[in-house]
């Protein structure tokens, strides 16, 4: 069997596209090389809409990403691990919340820096947390409270 040069080129191009797709999919799933930064943790009542790879932002600028989510069986809270880029010093009184990009947008994790002169160290926990707000739960409360007034 003899292969023509055109078949070899087409096969090589197909293989290159497949490898490129696998690399792209791996990065999108958070399977890329170890991030350059340090890990922090936080515990939330609800992390609805957040998954591994979700952006961590400060003042609207991406400064890291969520690297782990687990349910703590002792507290029944969601424990989050996030990686913040190494050049960023995060004050120890920083608060963390789950914010929405709008009514139909996705959720992201927001860091709001405090004023402490001391910074969080790698592996420290952010104590001041605010979990995700459910739009449906808020709407249900509004509807039920307006029905009681009439």
C-alpha positions in Angstrom: 0.0 0.0 0.0 1.4 3.3 -1.0 0.1 6.5 0.6 0.1 9.7 -1.4 1.7 12.8 0.1 -1.8 14.4 0.2 -3.0 11.7 2.5 -0.1 12.0 4.8 -0.5 15.8 5.0 -4.3 15.4 5.7 -3.6 12.8 8.4 -1.0 15.0 10.0 -3.3 18.1 10.0 -6.1 16.0 11.5 -3.8 14.8 14.3 -2.6 18.3 15.0 -6.2 19.6 15.3 -7.1 16.8 17.6 -4.1 17.5 19.9 -4.9 21.2 19.9 -8.5 20.4 20.8 -7.4 18.2 23.7 -5.1 20.9 25.1 -7.9 23.5 24.8 -10.4 21.2 26.5 -8.0 20.4 29.3 -7.4 24.1 30.0 -11.1 24.8 30.0 -11.7 22.0 32.5 -9.0 23.3 34.8 -6.5 20.6 34.0 -3.7 22.9 32.9 -0.3 23.1 34.6 -0.1 24.2 38.2 -1.2 27.8 38.6 1.3 30.4 39.5 0.1 31.8 42.8 -1.1 30.6 46.2 -4.1 28.9 47.6 -6.7 30.4 50.1 -9.8 28.7 51.5 -13.3 29.9 52.4 -16.4 28.2 53.7 -19.9 29.1 52.3 -23.5 28.3 53.1 -24.1 28.0 49.3 -21.9 28.0 46.3 -24.7 27.8 43.7 -23.5 28.6 40.2 -19.8 28.2 41.1 -17.6 25.4 39.8 -13.9 24.6 39.6 -12.4 27.1 37.2 -14.7 29.9 38.0 -13.1 33.4 38.0 -12.0 35.0 41.2 -12.1 38.8 40.7 -11.1 41.9 42.7 -12.5 45.3 41.5 -13.8 43.5 38.4 -10.3 42.2 37.4 -9.5 38.5 37.3 -6.9 37.7 40.0 -7.3 33.9 40.2 -9.7 31.0 39.9 -11.5 28.4 42.0 -9.5 25.2 42.3 -11.6 23.1 44.6 -15.1 22.7 46.0 -16.1 20.1 48.7 -19.0 19.6 51.1 -17.7 19.6 54.7 -19.6 16.7 56.3 -19.1 18.2 59.8 -20.5 21.7 59.1 -22.6 20.9 56.0 -21.0 24.0 54.4 -19.2 24.2 51.0 -15.5 24.5 51.4 -13.8 26.4 48.6 -10.2 26.5 47.6 -9.1 29.3 45.4 -5.8 30.2 43.8 -4.8 33.9 43.7 -1.9 35.1 41.6 1.4 35.3 43.5 2.1 39.0 43.0 -1.1 40.0 44.8 -1.0 40.5 48.6 -4.5 40.0 50.0 -5.2 41.8 53.4 -6.3 39.5 56.2 -9.6 41.2 56.7 -10.7 40.7 53.1 -14.2 39.5 52.5 -15.3 37.1 49.8 -18.7 36.7 48.2 -20.4 35.0 45.3 -21.6 37.7 42.8 -23.6 37.6 39.6 -22.8 39.2 36.3 -26.4 40.2 35.9 -29.8 38.7 35.8 -28.9 36.2 33.1 -25.1 36.2 33.5 -23.0 33.7 35.3 -21.6 33.8 38.8 -18.1 34.6 39.9 -16.2 34.9 43.2 -15.4 38.4 44.4 -12.7 39.5 46.8 -13.3 42.8 48.6 -10.0 43.8 50.3 -10.0 45.2 53.8 -7.7 47.7 55.3 -5.5 45.5 57.4 -1.7 46.0 57.2 -1.3 42.3 57.5 -1.8 39.9 54.6 -3.1 36.4 54.3 -0.5 33.7 54.0 -0.8 30.7 51.6 -3.4 28.2 53.0 -5.1 30.8 55.2 -8.9 30.9 55.4 -11.0 34.0 54.5 -13.5 34.2 57.4 -15.9 36.9 56.1 -18.0 35.1 53.4 -21.3 35.6 51.7 -22.8 32.8 49.7 -24.8 32.8 46.5 -28.3 34.4 46.6 -31.0 32.5 44.8 -33.0 34.7 42.5 -35.9 32.3 42.7 -35.9 32.3 46.5 -35.8 36.1 46.6 -38.7 36.3 44.0 -40.7 33.8 46.1 -40.2 35.9 49.2 -41.3 39.0 47.4 -44.4 37.4 45.9 -45.4 35.8 49.3 -44.9 39.1 51.2 -46.9 41.2 48.7 -49.8 38.7 48.9 -50.0 39.1 52.7 -50.4 42.9 52.6 -53.6 42.8 50.5 
